[in-house]
Amino acid sequence: MAREPALPPPPIDDGHEETVEEVKAKMAAAQAQMDEGLAATDRRVADMSSENSGSMPNFSALADLHGTISHMGSMRKSKQL
């Protein structure tokens, strides 16, 4: 049977009670860190999409080319009959 992962030890109580301002400051720091992480992810996505935009084939042009070649083949067959 697999062992359950060990829980982290509880924080040591130093007797200090956090004030509302301290908690708000911690929450603001955590929010800023999350916002920075989201912004970094958005930048990576934008960079990846800009890199791929030049290498993506134009599917409309490929479909037009296929249609033209197909039409040429059908015209050749009709002339041979």
N, C-alpha and C positions, 0 to 999 in steps of 0.2 A: 504494500500500500504506500502511495506517495506521501511524503511528509508535507505538511502544510508549511508555507513560508513563515519565517519568524516575523513577528510584529516588531516594529521599531520600538525602542524603549521610550517610555513616556518622558516628556520634558521635565527637567529638574525644576522644582518650584523654588524660586529664590525669594518668594514673599512679595515681589513687586506686583502691584495691580496696575494694569495698563489703563491709561486715561482714554477718554473718547478721542482726544486729539492724536494720541499715539496710534490707536487703531485706525483712525481715518488716514493717517500718514502711511501706515502699512498697506492699507487697501489702495490708496492712490498709487503707491509704488508698484504694487502687484498689477494694477490696471494699466499703468504705463508700460510695464514689461510685456503684458499681453498685447497691447496695441502695437508695440514695436515688433513683436513676433508676427502679428498679422500683416503689418506693413512690409516686413521682409518677405513673407510668403507671397504677397501681392506683387512685389518687385520681381521675384523669381518667376512667377507665372507670366508676367508681362515680358520679361526677357526671353523666356522660352517661346512665347507666341511670336515675338518679333523675329527670333531666329528661324522659326519654322515657316513664317509667312512667305519667304522667298523661295523655299524649296518645295512648297506644295504645288502639285501640278494643277493646271487649269482644266478641271474636269469637263467644263462646257466645251472647251476647244477640242478635247479628246473625243467627246460625243459627236461633235460636228465632223471631225475627221473620219470617224467610223462611219457616219451616215454617208459621207461623200464617197468613201471607198466602196461601201455596200451598193450605193447607187451606180457607181461605175461598173461594178461586177454584174449587176442585173442588166444594165444596158448592153454589155458585151454579150451576155447570154441571149438577149432578145435579138441582137443583130446576127448571131450565129444561126438562129432558127430560120 
